Amino acid sequence: MSNFTSKRRIGLACLLGGTALLAGPVMAQDAANGAAAIPAQAIVGNVKPIAWPQEPQAPRGAPNILLIMTDDTGFGSTATFGGLIPTPNLDALARKGARYNAFNTTALCSPTRASLLTGREPHSVGMGNVSNLPTAYDGYTSVIQSDTGMVAQTLADNGYVTAAFGKWHLTPEWEQSSSGPFTRWPTGQGFSYFYGFHGGDTDQFAPALFENTLPIAPPADDPTYILDNDLSQRAIRWIRQQHDQAPQKPFFLYLAPGTAHSPHSAPREWLMKFRGKFDQGWDVVREQIFAQQKKAGIIPKDAKLTPRPDFMPAWNSLPADRKLVYSRLMEAYAAAVAYNDHEVGKVIESLKENGQYDNTMIVFIQGDNGSSAEGGLNGNFTEEAFVNQYPEDFEYVKQHIDDIGGPRAHNHYPAMWAWAMNAPFQYYKQAASHFGGVRNGMVVSWPGHINAPGQIRNQFLYVTDVAPTILDAAGIKQPEVQHGVTQRPLDGISFAYSFSQPTAASRRHTQVFEMMQNLGIYHDGWMASTKPAAAPWDITKAQKIDLTKRTWELYQVSKDYSQSRDLAAAQPAKLKEMQALFFAEAEKAKVLPIHGIADGAQGRPTLTEGRTSFTYHAGLTRVPENTAPHIIGRSFDITAHMDIPQQGITKGVIVTQGGRFGGYALYVKDGKPVFHYNMTNALQYRIASETTLTPGQHSLVTRFAMDKPERGSAATVTLLLDGREIATGRVEHTHRAWISNSEGFDVGEDTLTPINDDYRISGSRFTGTLESVRFDLK
């Protein structure tokens, strides 16, 4: 036998499990050498293989779930619910599905999303306010615990593939850095894939995106890019890929685009579609919406249109230039809502194209609360002006009117438009006491499972009811123990019964509401509500609300759909009964104590606790504000050690925080150091040196000296090169609240939007060698 043939046979024997061929000689040899005998279970032929571990299988026929939630979209905004903004794709779902006119949210972003995905009361999962404003009270920490697992985890454990696209806003701020922990990121809550952003909002043209747990940048300087389109295309791609690879597995896709939270943005061609469409003003628009709601049967025939609050001006009282700007701000909102409907429509159409539509339940919720009045009585050209309590110069906004809705604005409309968009109800976002803050339109589509398609459903529902309805449709029970942790029972009540019984009585009898100290309690057709004591744009006043001096109102909403008739004076006993019920339910739901955003906020966790010196190196990007050096209200030095090359002119960013709508940057332009402080809009401060950096090693110090150790104080800025002063200047206005809600802290480059027009993102990388950047806080 040739050596080749022998080797081939031995190899074949091994591939075929040839232990029996070779074991005898080996055992004999081992025995001769005194080795231990080989146990029988080590021989393949003596042991039968066991069954493979099995992946969980979804129940037979379990549908795909597409859960869509937009942002800050009032009940009366979309044409589907009587509004003036065309939403043909939502209309199409409503014609063949179920449209709900008594679905309620929580009045703010994070709490609604927490309830939506957990099926539990927002305070009971620690999300009694937005994740940006936690306090140390049990219901308000912003920390969702493992005993309140999300519906995504339950579905994943039962054979679903899961993904989240868009706005998250449920991770504590101190857990949003690349250091983790990632337990409360989407991929730690049952979603196998995440593509979106963490904050309350983001720039549609340069969003602060993450893919799973890694920050990624949108295409730099791409004039065609916009986030809503990016989200729809990636969602379509994800659905196709999972279906191509595992068509037997149903999917759960959570699509939360962030529209129409400010900034209200859309492609220019969509902005132009709405030119002049709202020139009639908010008073007339609200009446038009109300008439359309009545005509379409969306609201009861006897519903009343609640009047405009006294503190809001009539449209006809405004001068022509105010009307022009305010109309343009509303046009941008309308364009954003309409464009988003267009992009969501692409996702729905893709389901039809690949044959998945008929087995997909779509739950489309227009808004996570009522339309937002946070733009104040004048609206905003940039949101940072409102947050940092700097009134904008109207003349500046008027001069830049054509930027509204585009990449150079972070705009928000005046509060009166929010009031109009919430027709026929009172108030707006933050007011959980009234339906203007919590009533949102919802459509459910599920081919073959909706009786009387197109018929209005008027069951009183709450956002916690969505998760149990999804599980009901999937044929999956909520587990008592999940991943070794005993789960708190769901607070939600499945409304799947309404699919086949459109006129069935509501199975929800009681619901407590609280947000930003606005209180409400619903029970069997009655609603008791506190009158909002502070406007959403008056942050200071909101801290000084005396709970014992609140004005309570009483409405019989089973007969008064819009809360138009206050019965508190006529039925004091009923009001007292409802007030007692509020506090009983509030205690069970961890709502108590009722407090402001500053109460209990001290000592919140942060990675920077106790530190006054920070050293960074090039390549560190997208550090969230809570993890960056806390410079607001204090003096500081930035010391950059660098090596300037022999050839070429040095340029690029040394360090920056924020971007086009607020922040600061230390950079080199044409070889010369510059420090720019961007407060917002017209409040820009540039301290530039005429000294050119020479080749070799240098130390560049930026000394930021506050006039007073308080937020908003002016400051003097001095640049020193190798100990020698090379420039000085004043910053007359500094940040009071935050530097940027979405853009982070970058070293050695800028990643999202530039602090000014001295550089572009694509060319922002520092061309010298940046050895280190140190911050020393005074």
Secondary structure, DSSP 8 states (H G I E B T S, - for coil): --HHHHHHHHHHHHHTTTHHHHHHHHHHHHHHTT-----GGGSGGGS------------TT--EEEEEE-SS--TTSBGGGT-SB--HHHHHHHHHSEEESSEE--SSHHHHHHHHHHSS-TGGGT-SS-TTS--SSGGGS----TTS--HHHHHHTTT-EEEEEEE---S-GGG-STT---TTSGGGTT-SEEEEE-SS---SSS--EEETTEEE---TT-TT--HHHHHHHHHHHHHHHHHHH-TTS-EEEEEE--TTSSS----HHHHHHTTTTTTTHHHHHHHHHHHHHHHTTSS-TT-------TTS--GGGS-HHHHHHHHHHHHHHHHHHHHHHHHHHHHHHHHHHTT-GGGEEEEEEE-SSS---TTTTT-BSBHHHHHTT----HHHHHHTGGGTTSTT-B-B--HHHHHHHTTTSS--TT-TTSHHHHB-EEEEE-TTS-SSTT-EE---EEGGGHHHHHHHHHT----SEETTEE---------THHHH-TT---S--EEEEEETTEEEEEETTEEEEE--SS-TT-TTGGG---GGG--EEEE-TTT-TT-----TTT-HHHHHHHHHHHHHHHHHTT--S---TTTT-TT---TTTT--EEEE-TT---B-TTTS---TTS-EEEEEEEEE-SSS---EEEEEEEETTEEEEEEEETTEEEEEEEEETTEEEEEE------SEEEEEEEEEEESSSSTT--EEEEEEETTEEEEEEEE----SS-S-SS--EEESS--SS-SSTTS-GGG-B-SSEEEEEEEEE-
